Amino acid sequence: MKKTVKEEVRPCVSCKENHFIYDRNRWLCKECYDNRKKLKLNRASLKEEENRLNEVFAKVWEENPHYCFHCGKWLGLEMKPIFFSHILSRGAHPGLRCDPENIVLACMECHQIYDFGDRKSLKNQIPEERIEKLLEKEHGKRC
């Protein structure tokens, strides 16, 4: 079955450039959609990838003060997966999912707002320079 493409020019969430959006669920252009498909993990490597992600979480937890990046709330002494917020989402940017620079500590409320709500309402914002650096890093890995 052939995928139908709605003719709509918008910024792709991956490359940030205006393109015809190919995957409207993830707001990806055709090129980024194809690159994402190439990076998909098979079931055998998925468990290994999850173990690597847990190691990255432990490293981020160990190296950073246990306060929410956005509101400053104390996160406690116990490490929980909900405290690890990806700056660039794992779905749209699978190459950065295990990159410690792509992860900040966030309380459950701020993590929810960052992923699904109005990011501009958060007290502390992720600097644009950090996002640009991550995007450059991601595109450098693909070449």
N, C-alpha and C positions, 0 to 999 in steps of 0.2 A: 504494500500500500504506500503510495507516494504522499509525502508530507505537504500539506498546503501551506503556503506562505502568504500572510497578510501583508500588503504593501504599506509599511509604516516605518518612517525614519525616526529613530530615537537613539540616545546614547546607549551603547552596549555596556552592561555592568562590568564586564571583564576588561575590555580594552579602552573604555571611556570615550570611544569615537562614535560619531553619528553613522549609522548603517541601517539598512533594512533589517528589522528584527526577525530572526529566523525562529528562535525558541522563545515564545511569549511567556512561558511559565518561568523561565530563568532570565529573561530579557537579554539574550545573547545573539550576536550576529552569527552568520553562517560560519565564518572562520573560527571564532571562539567556540561555537558549538562543536565543530569538527575536532578541534584541539582537545576539548573536554572529553569527547568520546574516546579519543586515543589514550587519554590518561585514566580511563575507568579501571578500577581494580577488579581482579577476579576473586572468587571466594577464598582461594588458598592464601593469597597475599593480603586479604582484608584483615584477617586475624593478626598477621605480622604488623600491618599498618596501625591497627588499634593498639598493639603493644608499644609501638614507637610513639604514638600520640600520648599514651599514659606516661611514658618516660619524659616526654617534652613537658607535659603538665607538671610532673614532679620537679623538673628543673626550674620552670617558671615559678612554681610555688616556693621553692627553696631560695631563689635569687631575688625575689621581690617582697616588699613589706605586704602583709596580709590585709590590705585596705582596697576598697573598690576604687578603680581608676577614675570613675565618673563622679561619684558622690562622696568618697572618702570614708564610707561605712566600714567598720571593723568586720572582717570575715571570719575571725576565730582562728583556732589552731588546727582544725581538722580540714584536710583538703577534700573538696567535693567537685565533681565534674562541672556543675553548673557555674562555678566561679571562673571558668576559663572561657573567655569570649574571644572569638576570632574577629579581627578587624575586617579582613576580607573573607567572606563566607567560604566554608569548606566546599560547598556545592559549586559555586561559580569559579573558585580558585583552588582546585584540588592539589596543585603543586605547592601551595603554601600551607597546607593543613598541618604539617609537622614542623613549621618554622616558628621558633620561639618569638621572633620579632613580630609575628602576626597575631600574637595572643596577649591580651591584657586581663588582669584580674578584675572581676566585676561582681557586684552583689546580684542576687537573683532578679530583683526589680529592674536594675539598670541593664542587665543582660537581656531581659525580655524587651525593654524599650529599644535597646540598640538593634536587636534582631528583627523586631516586628512593629515598633512604634515610631514616634517622631524623635529621631536622633538629636535634633536641634534643641529639644527640651532638656537634654542632659547637661548638668552643670559643667563638667570638663569634657571637652571634645578631643577626639583623636586628631593630632595635627595633620594638615594636608600633606606636609613634607614626608611624614611617615608613610602615609598611604601611597604617595607617588614613588617612594623608595621601594616599597613592597611590590608595586606594579612593575617597576623596572626590573626588579629581581626576578619576578615571575616570567616576564617576557624574555629575559636573558637566559633562563633555563630551557625555554622552548627552542631556541635557535641552535 
